[in-house]
Amino acid sequence: MGIGPAPGTEALPRILVEPGRMGRRYWRWLAVALLLAACLQLGQVQRRADLIAYDGPKYVNDAHLLADGEGFVGADAWFFSRVRRESAIHPPANALWMSLASVADWRSTVAAQRWQVPLGVAAVLATALAARQVAGDRASLIAGGLAAVHPAVWSYPALVMAETPAQAYTAAALAAMLRWWRAPSVLWAAVIGGSCALAALARSENLVLLPLLAAPMVVHPAVRGRWLPHLGAAALWATVLVAPWIGFNLMRFQEPVLIASGVDVAMAGASCSNAFEGDYLGYWSPFCRPFNEVQLHPDGTPMDESEEGVLMREATVSGIRDNSDRMPVVVLARIARTLSIWSPVALAEFEETEHREAPVLLLSNLLFLGMLVPAVAGARQLRRAGWTLAPAIAPLVAAVLGAAVTHGTTRYRAGFDLAVVVLAAVALDAWLRSRASGQRAQEAQA
């Protein structure tokens, strides 16, 4: 699968082009790419100022409640049912980040949208640095430029949902993993663990990133037999960041909740006949959920989210049992939606239900599909040079797993979008080098 070193490669991977050849020009052009990223993201925020929906308002209100000292309580339950109860519908990273703006009294919707932009720019920076580890300065600038103009990057801050922080932390983990593979160190292993933990605290399916990125540490030729400190550092820092949240959840809910209780809601919303056929095949349907209001105990007291989660899981099991013959088709449809294998045009129009713009979605889908061929070529080059493909495989597995378990949406592949950018940049840089070599050979013969 490309997790470990390619057979016959040396102990350390071959760097396709050593970074640093461009000198200061590299940093100036990288700054231009980051400025472009910031302008495109802020421009989209300006276009979509105050136009948030789907989960966006919940994230904003959760951040306000955190800043007001209310803790992690359910904004929807409070504002719609006037019930104050503990909440873990979403992992905490996005609400925590946005609460910093709320603390500073930047409480308007457009302020929350703008506050996402630094993380969006950080995602572009991390993507560029990831490419630099393997293929040098020009590949890094290509990756930074592609990430800056990619609609799957600049469109997310305006939504104020979890995709922007998930992209930033996932890209950081990928860059750290490539840096570690180039020259293994315990420090970079710790950075991998911390970045994976933050990515999981943004989107819960990213829990799979750490084991998939840590596995190659065991087989790297340079640390074979001495991998335990590296693996331990990654696990330690991941635990330090994730364990407090898990422990907090285990103490405040009646039923076990680890990262997020929203997975029960998502599964129930995609587990009935409406989501198993027709237009909603592989997606979720508002008609699938057994309820949308706060549920009450027989004595009239409200259930907490974990208790409602039990009811949601029962509905999920019932829906799957009643449509068991459709499950293989449904799972494939979910994955096809997530990877834009579904009709890109139809998919873009359909995902407008998440209050995203169809033209932007279509452009994002087409760019993603267009980069797959060079990305495969880039992956082959890296394997031949002794690099692990775990940084590309891990976010792909996270996307596919999230879709297979819940429903298909292109948002689930937010991290994988950036991995594809890195691989495509490697291939494009190799093509430019090959073309330049050919021209020099022709000039020498002339």
Buried (B, 14 or more C-beta within 10 A) or exposed (E): EBBBBBEEBEEBBEBBBEBEEBEEEBEEBBEBBBEBBBEBBBEBBEEBBEBBEBBBBBBBBBBBBBBEEEEBBBBBBBEEEEBBBBBBBBBBBBBBBBBEBBBEEBBEBBBBBBBBBBBBBBBBBBBBBBBBBBBBBBBBBBBBBBBBBBBBBBBBBBBBBBBBBBBBBBBBBBBBBBBBBBEBBBEBBBBBBBBBBBBBBBBBBBBBBBBBBBBBBBEBBBBEEEBEBBBBBBBBBBBEBBEEBBEBBEEBBEBEBBBBBBBBBBBBBBBBBBBBBEEBBBBBBEEBBBEEEBBEEEEEEBBBBBBBBEBBBEBBEBBBEEBEEBEEBBBBBBBBBBBBBBEBEEBBEBBEBBBBBBEBBBBBBBBBBEBBEBBBBBBBBBBEBBBBBBBBBBBBBBBBBBBBBBBBBBBBBBBBBBBBBBBBBBBBBBEEBEEEEEEEEEEEEE
